[in-house]
């Protein structure tokens, strides 16, 4: 029983590390992809995964493409009430 618990815990730690790498790769997509729809889809994906770093959201709010900024603003609205409560 103990070995099973240890193995399950190790798998959770492994998965957590894999998730972190995926989130970093997605954030890199936002920073480096020249295609605005890709940046928008990635922004929403990170938001829905509850893995959107504040710095990435700020990057999107400063994006040269107006449609990316508009979508970043919509995502940012979801965070407005969180800090003030």
Secondary structure, DSSP 8 states (H G I E B T S, - for coil): -HHHHHHHHHHHHHHHHHHHHHHHHHHHHHHH---HHHHHHHHHHHHHTT---HHHHHHHHT-SSHHHHHHHHHHHHTTTTTTT-
